[in-house]
């Protein structure tokens, strides 16, 4: 937890759960093939001016088709925005206590609730359909695969798997490392960032075991994503992005020095978006060359980003909004 608590500006009115949430990644790449997106490295992007209300201190965002899902840890709810008609009143769904992250899959929306050690699952088409699933330890991040729904248990140093058929925890939690914060699924594995010891663990989703040794990455890693044959890790502590082989976990080249405090990632069709969760800068990395360029600055207190419907969406916890970045 100490790796998260040293975040700049943490004392300026944000509660403990929001500080933790600021560095954890949403694995939007998992949600659906359609989420993987239309923004390209050659695109020029601009802030639309659409700062959509998203509740008090929202912490995460996901895109599924034309729906933009935003979770609010202070309000204990998820709102659903229509990306094609943002004037429509958003649908609202209740969650457990202090939800940090969300994911979409198995016909449901799932939230990791750090306040009461639960996961909420609800049908997006049925109001009031949410049910709570106890995961036994602090729930920080969540991701969905065909084998189940995976949850990082930060203080316990483990990952828990939920059976989407029975809504029960399967087997024993998998021990991964010190304070696992973010996770994603891709290339036949579950990839977990251990922020407390600066490593990545790779889980075999069929056997519920860690494959090999933990992989050293940068300092204070906060997010992870899979795409373009690689696993990408945002290292907030040293301003870098580490690139690993998705087939064997080996490092691919030197860390990419984007600078600042990279804390969130999203994979697109042509590259990887990187969000500086302190300054609000958005960068794009070209996988072919490892080069990067600055796309935009959001400002505020950004905690997460997602891509879909030809746009990137960035959550501002301080302003209580989600901002759309579009091609111009």
C-alpha positions in Angstrom: 0.0 0.0 0.0 3.0 2.3 0.6 3.8 2.4 -3.1 0.4 4.0 -3.7 0.3 6.3 -0.8 3.1 8.5 -1.9 1.2 9.8 -4.9 1.6 13.6 -5.4 -1.5 15.7 -4.4 -2.9 12.7 -2.5 -3.7 14.9 0.5 -5.7 17.4 -1.4 -9.2 16.1 -0.6 -9.1 12.6 -2.0 -9.8 9.6 0.2 -7.7 6.5 0.6 -9.6 4.5 -1.9 -9.3 7.2 -4.6 -5.5 7.4 -4.1 -5.3 3.6 -4.6 -7.5 3.8 -7.6 -5.5 6.4 -9.3 -2.7 4.0 -10.3 -4.7 0.9 -11.2 -5.4 0.0 -14.8 -8.6 -0.9 -16.5 -8.0 -3.6 -19.0 -10.2 -2.3 -21.7 -8.5 -4.6 -24.2 -10.4 -7.5 -22.6 -13.9 -6.2 -23.0 -14.6 -7.0 -26.6 -12.8 -6.9 -30.0 -14.8 -3.8 -30.8 -13.2 -1.9 -28.0 -9.8 -2.1 -29.6 -10.2 0.9 -31.5 -10.0 3.5 -34.1 -7.5 6.1 -32.9 -4.2 5.7 -34.7 -0.7 7.0 -34.0 -1.0 9.3 -37.0 -4.2 10.8 -35.8 -4.4 14.3 -34.3 -6.7 14.2 -31.3 -8.5 17.0 -29.5 -10.5 17.4 -26.3 -14.1 17.6 -27.6 -15.1 19.9 -24.7 -17.5 17.2 -23.6 -16.7 16.8 -19.9 -19.6 14.6 -19.0 -20.8 14.3 -15.4 -19.8 11.0 -14.0 -20.5 11.1 -10.2 -18.4 12.0 -7.3 -14.7 11.1 -7.7 -15.1 8.5 -10.5 -12.2 6.1 -10.6 -12.5 3.9 -13.8 -14.1 3.8 -17.2 -14.8 1.0 -19.8 -16.3 1.0 -23.2 -18.5 -1.7 -24.5 -20.1 -1.0 -27.9 -21.7 2.4 -27.7 -21.9 2.4 -23.9 -19.4 4.1 -21.7 -19.4 2.7 -18.2 -18.0 4.9 -15.4 -17.6 3.7 -11.8 -17.8 6.2 -8.9 -16.2 5.1 -5.6 -17.8 7.8 -3.5 -21.3 7.2 -4.9 -21.1 3.4 -4.8 -22.5 3.2 -8.3 -21.9 2.7 -12.0 -23.3 5.0 -14.6 -23.9 4.1 -18.3 -23.4 6.9 -20.8 -24.5 6.6 -24.5 -21.5 7.7 -26.5 -23.7 8.4 -29.5 -26.1 10.6 -27.6 -24.6 12.0 -24.5 -27.6 14.2 -23.8 -29.6 11.1 -22.7 -29.9 10.6 -18.9 -27.5 7.9 -17.9 -28.7 4.6 -16.4 -27.4 4.1 -12.8 -26.5 0.8 -11.1 -25.7 0.3 -7.5 -22.5 -1.5 -6.4 -20.8 -2.5 -3.2 -18.7 -0.2 -1.0 -16.0 2.0 -2.6 -15.8 0.4 -6.1 -12.4 1.0 -7.7 -12.4 -0.8 -11.1 -14.9 -2.4 -13.5 -14.9 -4.8 -16.4 -17.4 -6.1 -18.9 -17.9 -9.7 -19.9 -20.2 -12.8 -19.6 -23.2 -10.6 -20.3 -22.5 -8.5 -17.2 -20.7 -5.5 -15.7 -18.4 -6.4 -12.8 -16.9 -4.0 -10.2 -14.1 -4.5 -7.6 -15.3 -3.0 -4.3 -12.4 -2.3 -2.0 -14.6 -1.0 0.8 -16.3 -4.3 1.6 -14.0 -6.9 -0.1 -16.7 -7.8 -2.7 -17.3 -7.9 -6.4 -20.6 -6.6 -7.7 -22.1 -8.3 -10.8 -25.1 -6.8 -12.6 -27.0 -7.3 -15.9 -26.7 -4.0 -17.8 -30.2 -4.4 -19.1 -31.9 -5.1 -15.8 -32.0 -2.4 -13.1 -31.5 -3.6 -9.6 -30.0 -6.9 -10.7 -26.7 -6.5 -8.8 -25.4 -9.2 -6.6 -22.5 -9.1 -4.2 -19.8 -11.8 -4.3 -17.4 -12.0 -1.4 -13.7 -12.4 -2.5 -12.2 -12.5 1.0 -9.7 -9.7 0.7 -9.4 -6.1 -0.6 -10.6 -6.1 -4.1 -8.6 -3.6 -6.3 -8.8 -4.5 -10.0 -10.9 -6.9 -12.1 -10.7 -8.5 -15.5 -12.8 -11.0 -17.4 -11.7 -14.0 -19.5 -13.4 -17.1 -20.8 -12.1 -19.0 -17.7 -13.7 -16.6 -15.2 -13.5 -13.2 -13.6 -10.2 -12.4 -12.0 -9.7 -10.0 -9.0 -6.6 -8.6 -7.4 -6.5 -8.7 -3.6 -4.1 -5.9 -2.9 -3.1 -6.3 0.8 -3.3 -10.1 0.6 -0.9 -10.3 -2.3 -3.2 -12.6 -4.3 -5.6 -13.0 -7.2 -9.0 -14.6 -6.8 -11.0 -16.3 -9.6 -14.8 -16.2 -9.8 -16.9 -18.7 -11.7 -19.3 -16.7 -13.9 -21.8 -19.6 -13.8 -22.1 -20.1 -10.0 -20.9 -16.7 -8.9 -18.6 -18.4 -6.4 -14.9 -18.1 -5.8 -13.0 -21.0 -7.4 -10.3 -22.7 -5.5 -7.7 -21.0 -3.4 -6.4 -17.5 -4.2 -3.2 -17.4 -6.3 -0.3 -15.7 -4.6 1.4 -13.4 -7.0 3.6 -10.8 -5.2 3.6 -7.7 -3.1 0.4 -5.7 -3.5 -1.0 -6.7 -6.8 -2.9 -3.7 -8.2 -3.7 -4.2 -11.9 -4.3 -7.2 -14.1 -5.2 -8.1 -17.7 -5.8 -11.2 -19.8 -4.2 -11.9 -23.1 -2.0 -14.4 -25.0 -3.4 -17.3 -23.0 -2.4 -15.9 -19.6 -3.5 -13.6 -16.8 -0.8 -10.9 -16.3 -0.6 -9.2 -12.9 1.2 -6.1 -11.8 2.7 -6.3 -8.3 3.2 -2.7 -7.4 4.9 -3.4 -4.0 7.9 -5.2 -5.5 8.1 -3.9 -9.0 7.3 -7.2 -10.8 4.8 -8.9 -13.1 3.4 -12.4 -12.5 1.9 -14.6 -15.2 -0.9 -16.9 -14.2 -2.0 -20.0 -16.2 -5.8 -19.5 -16.2 -6.4 -23.3 -16.6 -4.3 -24.4 -13.7 -4.5 -21.3 -11.4 -0.8 -21.3 -10.9 2.0 -18.7 -11.5 4.2 -19.6 -14.5 7.9 -19.2 -13.7 9.3 -16.5 -11.6 8.1 -13.0 -11.2 9.4 -10.7 -13.9 11.1 -7.5 -12.8 9.8 -4.3 -14.5 10.1 -0.6 -13.6 9.6 1.2 -10.3 6.1 1.4 -8.9 4.3 -0.3 -11.8 0.6 0.6 -11.9 -1.0 -0.7 -15.1 -0.7 -3.5 -17.6 -2.1 -4.2 -21.1 -1.7 -6.8 -23.8 -1.5 -6.1 -27.5 0.7 -6.2 -30.6 2.4 -9.3 -29.4 3.6 -7.7 -26.2 2.7 -7.0 -22.6 3.0 -3.3 -21.7 3.6 -2.1 -18.1 3.2 1.5 -17.0 5.9 2.3 -14.3 4.7 5.4 -12.5 7.9 5.6 -10.3 10.4 6.1 -13.1 8.4 7.5 -16.0 8.8 4.4 -18.2 6.8 1.8 -20.0 8.2 -1.7 -20.0 7.6 -4.0 -22.9 7.6 -7.8 -22.5 7.0 -10.6 -24.9 3.5 -12.0 -24.7 4.8 -15.5 -25.5 7.5 -15.9 -22.9 7.5 -12.8 -20.7 11.0 -11.7 -21.6 11.9 -8.0 -21.9 11.7 -6.6 -25.4 14.2 -3.8 -25.6 15.0 -1.0 -23.1 12.2 0.7 -21.2 10.4 3.4 -23.1 11.1 6.7 -21.3 7.9 8.7 -21.7 8.5 10.8 -18.6 6.1 12.0 -16.0 4.0 9.5 -14.1 2.5 6.9 -16.4 -0.3 5.2 -14.5 -2.8 3.8 -17.0 -2.7 2.2 -20.5 -5.1 1.2 -23.3 -4.3 -0.8 -26.4 -5.6 0.5 -29.7 -5.5 -1.0 -33.2 -2.3 0.8 -34.0 -0.5 1.4 -30.7 -0.7 1.9 -27.0 -2.1 4.9 -25.2 -0.4 6.0 -22.0 -2.0 8.3 -19.4 0.1 10.4 -17.0 -2.0 10.2 -13.9 -0.4 13.3 -12.3 -0.2 15.8 -15.2 -3.0 14.4 -17.4 -0.8 14.0 -20.5 -1.8 11.3 -23.0 0.9 9.7 -25.1 0.8 7.2 -28.0 3.5 4.5 -28.4 4.1 3.0 -31.9 4.8 -0.7 -31.4 6.8 -1.1 -34.6 9.5 1.4 -33.5 9.0 2.0 -29.8 8.8 5.7 -30.4 6.1 7.9 -28.8 4.3 11.2 -29.3 2.3 13.5 -27.2 -1.4 13.6 -28.1 -3.2 15.8 -25.5 -3.3 17.1 -22.0 -6.4 16.5 -19.9 -5.4 18.1 -16.6 -7.4 17.5 -13.4 -6.8 14.3 -11.4 -7.0 11.6 -14.2 -7.2 8.0 -13.0 -8.1 5.8 -16.0 -8.7 5.8 -19.7 -10.5 3.5 -22.2 -11.0 3.4 -25.9 -14.0 2.8 -28.2 -16.4 4.3 -30.7 -13.5 6.2 -32.3 -12.6 8.0 -29.1 -10.5 7.8 -26.0 -12.3 8.4 -22.7 -10.4 9.8 -19.6 -11.8 9.9 -16.1 -11.1 12.9 -13.9 -11.6 12.0 -10.2 -11.3 15.5 -8.9 -13.7 17.1 -11.5 -16.2 14.2 -11.4 -16.2 13.9 -15.2 -15.2 11.7 -18.1 -13.7 13.6 -21.1 -13.8 12.4 -24.7 -10.7 12.7 -26.9 -11.6 12.4 -30.6 -9.8 12.5 -34.0 -9.7 15.8 -35.7 
